[in-house]
Amino acid sequence: MTDTPVHPGGPPAAATASTPPVAMKRVTVRLADLGLARENLRYAEPADEDVSQLADTLLAAGVIMPPIVRPGRKDEQPFMALDGRRRRMGLLLLQDRGAIDGDYAIECLLAETKAQQAAAILLPNVEHAPSHIADVIIAIGKLRKARMNTGAISRALGYGELEIKRLEALAGVDPLVLKALRQGRLTLKQVRLVARLPDRSRQKEFAQAGLDGYLQDYQLRSVVETDRVTVEDARFVLVGMDRYVAAGGRVSSDLFGELPDALLDPEVLQTAWRARIAPVAEHLAAEGFAVYVGREIGYAAPEGYSRLGYVYNGDLTEAQRTALTAARDEVRTLSAAQRALEPTADETPAAACRLVSAMALEAGAPLSGKRIGAVILAPDAGPLGFAAAFFSEPLPVEPPGEGDEPQAEDDDEAEGVGGYGHAKPDVEVPRTTVDVEGVSHVLHETRTDVATRGLIRDLADDPLAALTVLIAQLFKALALHSAGCGDSAALQITGKAYSRGGAKPIATLDGEVRGRLEARREAYKASGLRPIPWVGTLAHGDKMALLAELTAMSLNVREARTSILRLGARAEAAEIAALCGADITVHWTPDEAFAAVHSKAQLLAMLEAMGGHDERAKTLKKDALVAFVVEAAAERQWAPAVLSWDRPIEATEAGDVVEHDVAASDPDAAVEQASPVGAGASLAA
């Protein structure tokens, strides 16, 4: 056993080791009083070439890491630097330039004991805590404000120039974002996502969500990537970079290298894609199909056509099974040949024509009493570069010849009740051009929603028009087999009051009609009668008014997406508007809820249309511009023409192309509907 050595006049060695070290004091030292201690490990080394850049950094950001000094001895300056040789050299260079003088104050750590001085000489990197990335970001922001270029900052701080650019981008975020980063509530990856948001208020919201502990990456990504068209867009498969750039398209690479390259000219991409798909569309049109070109296939069939059902082989005839097998073999053979082609090659679309024809044969082989009548072409990320969806139509009915025995028909089919193989309705649907360029789905739905409410109000005020509309609807349902009927009432008419999700009624439009019906409901409840006897007690004028109100409330001409244009409903809405002399401005002008879904450019266009053009309006922020437009519309008793249904219907000739361009600013827009494309017609913009 070893005894603990005894030190006369002092504690045991173990006790000395356990004594906590004395912290260095912080002192402020004048530059003129700061020398370089000979103990400094690099005392004799000359100044390196980067000291000049360090001087620029110190002038812009100050001395971030305090030098460690000891008290000066005889013939020395008052304080001598044990750590901080290059910082002192940079400050002396600034003094030589005249940027600072000898009184420049430097905060230093004072090493008074021998232990502190030894540590300062040998262990400065260990003793100094590393800088937080948030502090580095802030410092780079200060350097940029001091007009230091990227190369200078890179050399001064030891970062690559690309990394400096990335950190500089982060320096412009809301201060709350960097606070959340410093506290570990936001990751650096999340800060990079936030930095991509131009709106500082949105940045602050996400930073607060991070501080509160409920921010997820997917929430940020969904906001950042909305309306961003990239090289991963399905249209790009067929177009390719060379063709896009040659057409004038611009590309932007993500500064942080985390997102795919962005295509800054989506309209160029769309035009190029349509030009690429034109040979396929023209080929299908020449074969007698109605061709629709869209941004996505979607679920609904074009108006007048039906989706294809599931094929059960056991339900097929021998001839159908043989035809289906042959068609599938042909599709497989042609698909293999098509995959050997580069999607961006010039010959790829023309080469795909035979394949698409084979796909149409495959889709039509199992059909009975029907044929393939329409096809939607849309972008697809697969090797073909596009997808084709086929839709059926009933076979034309040949009139019976002399002496022909009438064939027995299924009761449902003979009566035109819904189901496969029903007769085509006798109601012709005129085609009309609907301009949805630059219009998002939300704006389109809002416009058609308000226009529907306005038509409800005008029809409710015109009983004669409502009577005509109701009789026409009954005629369509019972004589023309144009609509189904419900089984819950003796009179086979179904009714559903108009609504749009949780949206409240507009007080002066459908809200007024709902108020009238609520008053009649209270009167009915007070009577103690059943509905038919109660209606029988009403005076003729009240009956007609009630008829108009009920008929009007059943209207619904709203379109939820720019890709769902209800042409038949639009035609009827125009006829109804003309019948009752509809004018939405008698009851309503644009309110803030309506105007707010428009972009600034669309709001300025509304001002121009109403004759309220004012150059000062261009300088207003969105909220102020909305209020300005609402006030101007109210003064002029004006509403956009797009809310009026009774516009001239532009009927189309067979073979004409009616296309609804998808706005470049709305990457989620779906089908650009078209009438059947005639032989030789071009879909290129």
Backbone hydrogen bonds, N-H to C=O, Kabsch-Sander energy under -0.5 kcal/mol:
donor,donor_aa,acceptor,acceptor_aa,energy
10,G,7,H,-2.3
16,T,12,P,-1.7
17,A,13,A,-2.0
18,S,14,A,-1.4
19,T,15,A,-0.5
19,T,16,T,-1.0
25,K,110,L,-1.0
27,V,25,K,-0.5
27,V,108,C,-2.7
29,V,27,V,-0.6
29,V,106,I,-3.1
31,L,104,Y,-1.6
32,A,102,G,-2.4
33,D,30,R,-1.1
34,L,31,L,-1.6
35,G,33,D,-0.6
35,G,79,F,-3.2
37,A,35,G,-0.5
37,A,81,A,-1.6
40,N,37,A,-1.4
43,Y,40,N,-1.9
45,E,42,R,-1.0
51,V,48,D,-1.4
52,S,49,E,-0.6
54,L,50,D,-2.2
55,A,51,V,-2.4
56,D,52,S,-1.6
57,T,53,Q,-2.2
58,L,54,L,-2.8
59,L,55,A,-2.2
60,A,56,D,-1.8
61,A,57,T,-3.2
62,G,58,L,-1.9
64,I,62,G,-1.0
68,I,83,D,-1.5
69,V,67,P,-0.5
69,V,109,L,-3.1
70,R,80,M,-2.2
72,G,78,P,-3.4
76,E,73,R,-2.2
79,F,33,D,-2.2
80,M,70,R,-2.5
81,A,35,G,-3.2
82,L,68,I,-2.8
83,D,68,I,-1.8
88,R,84,G,-2.2
89,M,85,R,-2.1
90,G,86,R,-2.6
91,L,87,R,-2.1
92,L,88,R,-2.5
93,L,89,M,-2.1
94,L,90,G,-1.8
95,Q,91,L,-2.0
96,D,92,L,-2.2
97,R,93,L,-1.7
98,G,94,L,-0.8
98,G,95,Q,-0.6
99,A,94,L,-2.1
100,I,94,L,-0.8
104,Y,101,D,-1.8
106,I,29,V,-2.3
108,C,27,V,-3.5
108,C,106,I,-0.5
109,L,67,P,-2.6
110,L,25,K,-3.1
111,A,69,V,-3.7
111,A,109,L,-0.7
112,E,110,L,-0.9
117,Q,113,T,-2.2
118,A,114,K,-2.3
119,A,115,A,-2.3
120,A,116,Q,-2.3
121,I,117,Q,-1.5
122,L,118,A,-2.1
123,L,119,A,-2.9
127,E,123,L,-2.4
128,H,124,P,-2.0
135,D,132,H,-0.8
136,V,132,H,-1.7
137,I,133,I,-2.4
138,I,134,A,-2.1
139,A,135,D,-2.4
140,I,136,V,-2.4
141,G,137,I,-2.0
142,K,138,I,-2.0
143,L,139,A,-2.2
144,R,140,I,-2.2
145,K,141,G,-1.9
146,A,142,K,-1.4
147,R,144,R,-1.8
148,M,143,L,-2.0
153,I,149,N,-2.2
154,S,150,T,-2.6
155,R,151,G,-2.3
156,A,152,A,-2.3
157,L,153,I,-2.5
158,G,154,S,-1.6
159,Y,154,S,-0.7
164,I,160,G,-2.1
165,K,161,E,-2.2
166,R,162,L,-2.1
167,L,163,E,-2.6
168,E,164,I,-2.7
169,A,165,K,-1.8
170,L,166,R,-1.4
171,A,167,L,-1.3
172,G,168,E,-0.5
172,G,169,A,-0.8
173,V,170,L,-1.5
177,V,174,D,-1.9
178,L,174,D,-1.0
179,K,175,P,-1.9
180,A,176,L,-2.1
181,L,177,V,-1.9
182,R,178,L,-2.6
183,Q,179,K,-1.8
184,G,181,L,-1.4
185,R,180,A,-2.5
186,L,180,A,-1.3
191,V,187,T,-2.2
192,R,188,L,-2.0
193,L,189,K,-1.7
194,V,190,Q,-2.5
195,A,191,V,-2.4
196,R,192,R,-0.6
196,R,193,L,-1.0
197,L,194,V,-2.0
200,R,198,P,-0.7
203,Q,199,D,-1.8
204,K,200,R,-2.3
205,E,201,S,-1.9
206,F,202,R,-2.2
207,A,203,Q,-2.4
208,Q,204,K,-2.5
209,A,205,E,-2.1
210,G,206,F,-2.2
211,L,207,A,-2.5
212,D,208,Q,-2.2
213,G,209,A,-0.6
213,G,210,G,-0.9
214,Y,209,A,-2.2
219,Q,216,Q,-0.7
220,L,216,Q,-1.2
221,R,217,D,-2.7
222,S,218,Y,-2.2
223,V,219,Q,-1.1
224,V,220,L,-2.7
225,E,221,R,-2.8
226,T,223,V,-0.5
228,R,225,E,-1.6
229,V,227,D,-0.7
230,T,228,R,-0.5
231,V,261,D,-1.9
233,D,230,T,-2.0
236,F,233,D,-1.4
237,V,234,A,-1.0
238,L,234,A,-0.5
238,L,235,R,-0.6
239,V,235,R,-1.5
240,G,236,F,-2.1
243,R,239,V,-0.5
244,Y,240,G,-1.8
245,V,241,M,-2.9
246,A,242,D,-2.3
247,A,243,R,-1.3
248,G,245,V,-1.8
249,G,244,Y,-2.3
252,S,262,A,-2.7
254,D,259,L,-0.5
257,G,254,D,-1.3
262,A,252,S,-3.2
263,L,229,V,-3.3
264,L,250,R,-2.1
264,L,262,A,-0.7
265,D,250,R,-0.6
268,V,265,D,-0.9
269,L,265,D,-1.6
270,Q,266,P,-2.8
271,T,267,E,-2.3
272,A,268,V,-2.4
273,W,269,L,-2.5
274,R,270,Q,-2.4
275,A,271,T,-2.1
276,R,272,A,-1.9
277,I,273,W,-2.1
278,A,274,R,-1.0
280,V,277,I,-0.5
281,A,277,I,-2.1
282,E,278,A,-2.8
283,H,279,P,-1.9
284,L,280,V,-2.3
285,A,281,A,-2.4
286,A,282,E,-2.1
287,E,283,H,-1.0
288,G,285,A,-1.7
289,F,284,L,-2.0
290,A,373,G,-2.7
291,V,289,F,-0.6
292,Y,375,V,-2.8
293,V,672,E,-0.8
294,G,292,Y,-0.5
294,G,377,L,-3.0
295,R,670,A,-2.1
305,Y,302,P,-2.1
306,S,392,S,-2.4
312,Y,310,Y,-0.6
313,N,311,V,-0.6
315,D,312,Y,-1.8
316,L,313,N,-1.3
321,R,317,T,-2.5
322,T,318,E,-2.2
323,A,319,A,-2.3
324,L,320,Q,-2.6
325,T,321,R,-2.4
326,A,322,T,-2.2
327,A,323,A,-2.2
328,R,324,L,-2.4
329,D,325,T,-2.1
330,E,326,A,-2.0
331,V,327,A,-2.3
332,R,328,R,-2.4
333,T,329,D,-2.2
334,L,330,E,-2.5
335,S,331,V,-2.5
336,A,332,R,-1.9
337,A,333,T,-1.6
338,Q,334,L,-2.2
339,R,335,S,-2.2
340,A,336,A,-0.7
340,A,337,A,-0.5
341,L,338,Q,-1.6
345,A,342,E,-2.1
348,T,345,A,-1.1
351,A,347,E,-2.2
352,A,348,T,-1.3
353,C,350,A,-1.1
355,L,351,A,-0.5
356,V,352,A,-2.4
357,S,353,C,-2.1
358,A,354,R,-2.1
359,M,355,L,-2.2
360,A,356,V,-2.0
361,L,357,S,-1.9
362,E,358,A,-2.3
363,A,359,M,-2.3
364,G,360,A,-1.9
365,A,361,L,-1.5
367,L,364,G,-1.3
371,R,393,E,-2.2
373,G,391,F,-2.6
374,A,391,F,-1.8
375,V,290,A,-2.4
376,I,389,A,-2.6
377,L,292,Y,-2.9
377,L,375,V,-0.5
378,A,387,A,-2.1
380,D,234,A,-0.5
380,D,385,G,-1.2
385,G,382,G,-0.8
387,A,378,A,-3.2
389,A,376,I,-2.2
391,F,374,A,-2.5
392,S,306,S,-2.5
393,E,371,R,-2.3
395,L,369,G,-1.9
398,E,396,P,-0.6
404,D,401,G,-1.7
414,A,410,D,-2.9
415,E,411,D,-2.1
416,G,413,E,-0.8
417,V,412,D,-2.4
422,H,419,G,-1.3
423,A,413,E,-0.5
426,D,480,L,-0.9
428,E,426,D,-0.8
434,V,432,T,-0.6
435,D,433,T,-0.5
436,V,434,V,-0.8
439,V,436,V,-1.9
440,S,438,G,-0.5
444,H,440,S,-2.5
445,E,441,H,-2.7
446,T,442,V,-2.4
447,R,443,L,-2.7
448,T,444,H,-2.4
449,D,445,E,-2.3
450,V,446,T,-2.6
451,A,447,R,-2.6
452,T,448,T,-1.9
453,R,449,D,-2.1
454,G,450,V,-2.3
455,L,451,A,-2.0
456,I,452,T,-2.3
457,R,453,R,-1.9
458,D,454,G,-1.9
459,L,455,L,-2.6
460,A,456,I,-2.3
461,D,457,R,-1.0
462,D,459,L,-1.7
466,A,462,D,-2.3
467,L,463,P,-2.7
468,T,464,L,-2.1
469,V,465,A,-2.4
470,L,466,A,-2.6
471,I,467,L,-2.6
472,A,468,T,-2.3
473,Q,469,V,-2.1
474,L,470,L,-2.4
475,F,471,I,-2.5
476,K,472,A,-2.4
477,A,473,Q,-2.5
478,L,474,L,-2.8
479,A,475,F,-2.0
480,L,475,F,-1.7
482,S,476,K,-2.6
492,Q,490,A,-0.6
493,I,491,L,-2.8
498,Y,553,M,-2.3
503,A,500,R,-2.6
507,A,505,P,-0.6
509,L,506,I,-1.9
511,G,506,I,-2.5
512,E,506,I,-0.5
512,E,509,L,-0.7
513,V,509,L,-1.2
514,R,510,D,-2.6
515,G,511,G,-1.9
516,R,512,E,-1.8
517,L,513,V,-2.3
518,E,514,R,-2.2
519,A,515,G,-1.9
520,R,516,R,-2.0
521,R,517,L,-2.2
522,E,518,E,-2.1
523,A,519,A,-1.9
524,Y,520,R,-2.5
525,K,521,R,-2.4
526,A,522,E,-2.0
527,S,523,A,-1.1
527,S,524,Y,-0.6
528,G,524,Y,-0.9
529,L,524,Y,-0.6
534,W,530,R,-2.4
535,V,531,P,-2.7
536,G,532,I,-2.1
537,T,533,P,-1.0
537,T,534,W,-0.8
538,L,534,W,-0.5
538,L,535,V,-1.3
543,K,539,A,-2.5
544,M,540,H,-2.4
545,A,541,G,-2.2
546,L,542,D,-2.8
547,L,543,K,-2.8
548,A,544,M,-2.3
549,E,545,A,-2.3
550,L,546,L,-2.7
551,T,547,L,-2.5
552,A,548,A,-2.5
553,M,549,E,-2.1
554,S,550,L,-0.8
554,S,551,T,-0.8
555,L,552,A,-1.8
564,I,561,R,-1.5
565,L,563,S,-0.7
566,R,564,I,-0.8
567,L,565,L,-1.7
570,R,566,R,-2.8
571,A,567,L,-2.3
572,E,568,G,-2.0
573,A,569,A,-2.6
574,A,570,R,-2.3
575,E,571,A,-1.8
576,I,572,E,-2.9
577,A,573,A,-2.8
578,A,574,A,-2.1
579,L,575,E,-2.0
580,C,576,I,-2.3
581,G,577,A,-0.6
582,A,577,A,-2.3
586,V,583,D,-1.7
587,H,584,I,-1.3
588,W,584,I,-2.2
595,A,591,D,-2.6
596,A,592,E,-2.3
597,V,594,F,-0.9
598,H,595,A,-1.8
603,L,599,S,-2.4
604,L,600,K,-2.5
605,A,601,A,-1.8
606,M,602,Q,-1.8
607,L,603,L,-2.0
608,E,604,L,-2.1
609,A,605,A,-2.3
610,M,606,M,-1.9
611,G,608,E,-1.0
612,G,607,L,-3.0
617,A,614,D,-1.9
618,K,615,E,-1.1
619,T,616,R,-1.3
620,L,617,A,-1.3
625,L,621,K,-2.7
626,V,622,K,-2.4
627,A,623,D,-2.0
628,F,624,A,-2.1
629,V,625,L,-2.5
630,V,626,V,-2.5
631,E,627,A,-2.3
632,A,628,F,-2.3
633,A,629,V,-2.6
634,A,630,V,-2.1
635,E,631,E,-2.2
636,R,632,A,-1.5
637,Q,633,A,-0.8
637,Q,634,A,-0.5
638,W,633,A,-2.2
643,L,640,P,-1.8
644,S,641,A,-2.0
647,R,645,W,-1.9
650,E,648,P,-0.5
651,A,649,I,-1.2
656,D,653,E,-2.2
658,V,656,D,-0.6
659,E,657,V,-0.6
660,H,673,Q,-0.5
661,D,659,E,-0.7
666,D,663,A,-1.5
669,A,666,D,-1.9
672,E,293,V,-1.0
673,Q,671,V,-1.0
678,G,655,G,-1.5
678,G,676,P,-0.6
681,A,678,G,-2.3
